[in-house]
Amino acid sequence: MKNNSMAARYVRNGKTISGRLHDEMVMMDLEQGKYFSLNPVATRIWELLEQPMTITELCIQLTEEYDVDSQACMEEVGEHIEELVRLGLVSGSEEE
């Protein structure tokens, strides 16, 4: 995780339509006209980002649901969020 702050709250954009295909999520960003596919854990992160959440809040939830160490979760979720922001699927804002 490089530039994202632990205090930033992230939320998915509203320009994406999505649906489940088995245990994965397939999405289309209407603005970009691109399709995306998320694995089961990324799908869970996407579901949680319906409401604004920090990386710490995401990891609290994910460590309760999955067998993952909190430090590894913070690193991996941070990298995943960074990629979602880069792709324009998620936006972040600093807490006041």
C-alpha positions as CSV (number, residue, x, y, z in Angstrom):
1,M,0.0,0.0,0.0
2,K,1.6,3.2,-1.1
3,N,-0.4,6.4,-1.0
4,N,-3.7,5.6,0.6
5,S,-4.3,6.8,4.1
6,M,-5.6,4.6,6.9
7,A,-8.0,7.5,7.7
8,A,-9.5,7.7,4.2
9,R,-13.0,6.3,3.7
10,Y,-13.6,4.4,0.5
11,V,-16.9,3.8,-1.3
12,R,-17.7,2.2,-4.7
13,N,-18.9,4.4,-7.5
14,G,-22.5,4.5,-8.6
15,K,-21.8,4.1,-12.3
16,T,-21.1,0.3,-12.1
17,I,-23.7,-2.4,-12.6
18,S,-22.8,-5.8,-11.1
19,G,-24.1,-9.3,-10.7
20,R,-22.9,-12.6,-9.3
21,L,-21.6,-15.4,-11.4
22,H,-21.1,-18.4,-9.1
23,D,-18.9,-17.1,-6.3
24,E,-17.5,-14.1,-8.2
25,M,-18.8,-10.7,-9.1
26,V,-18.9,-9.5,-12.6
27,M,-19.2,-5.8,-13.2
28,M,-19.4,-3.2,-15.9
29,D,-18.4,0.4,-15.5
30,L,-20.9,2.2,-17.6
31,E,-18.8,5.4,-17.9
32,Q,-15.7,3.5,-19.0
33,G,-17.5,0.7,-20.9
34,K,-15.3,-1.9,-19.3
35,Y,-16.0,-5.2,-17.7
36,F,-14.4,-6.4,-14.5
37,S,-14.4,-9.7,-12.6
38,L,-13.7,-10.0,-8.8
39,N,-12.7,-13.1,-6.9
40,P,-14.7,-14.1,-3.8
41,V,-12.8,-12.0,-1.3
42,A,-12.7,-9.0,-3.6
43,T,-16.4,-9.5,-4.1
44,R,-16.9,-9.3,-0.3
45,I,-14.9,-6.1,-0.2
46,W,-17.1,-4.7,-3.0
47,E,-20.2,-5.6,-1.0
48,L,-18.8,-3.9,2.1
49,L,-18.0,-0.7,0.2
50,E,-21.7,-0.1,-0.4
51,Q,-21.1,2.2,2.6
52,P,-18.0,4.3,3.1
53,M,-15.4,2.4,5.1
54,T,-11.7,2.8,6.0
55,I,-9.2,0.0,5.3
56,T,-9.1,-0.7,9.0
57,E,-12.9,-1.1,9.2
58,L,-12.8,-3.4,6.1
59,C,-10.1,-5.5,7.8
60,I,-11.9,-5.8,11.1
61,Q,-14.8,-7.3,9.2
62,L,-12.7,-9.5,6.9
63,T,-10.6,-11.0,9.7
64,E,-13.9,-12.0,11.4
65,E,-15.1,-13.7,8.2
66,Y,-11.8,-15.2,6.8
67,D,-8.7,-16.9,8.1
68,V,-6.3,-14.0,7.6
69,D,-3.8,-12.2,9.9
70,S,-4.7,-8.5,10.5
71,Q,-1.3,-7.2,9.2
72,A,-1.6,-9.3,6.0
73,C,-5.2,-8.1,5.6
74,M,-4.2,-4.4,5.9
75,E,-1.5,-4.8,3.3
76,E,-3.5,-6.9,0.8
77,V,-6.7,-4.8,1.2
78,G,-4.7,-1.6,0.9
79,E,-3.2,-2.9,-2.4
80,H,-6.7,-4.0,-3.7
81,I,-8.3,-0.6,-2.8
82,E,-5.4,1.2,-4.5
83,E,-6.1,-0.8,-7.7
84,L,-9.9,-0.1,-7.5
85,V,-9.2,3.6,-7.1
86,R,-6.8,3.5,-10.0
87,L,-9.5,1.8,-12.1
88,G,-12.1,4.4,-11.1
89,L,-14.3,1.8,-9.4
90,V,-13.9,3.2,-5.9
91,S,-13.3,6.7,-4.6
92,G,-11.7,7.8,-1.3
93,S,-11.9,10.8,0.9
94,E,-10.1,11.8,4.0
95,E,-12.0,11.9,7.3
96,E,-12.4,15.3,8.8
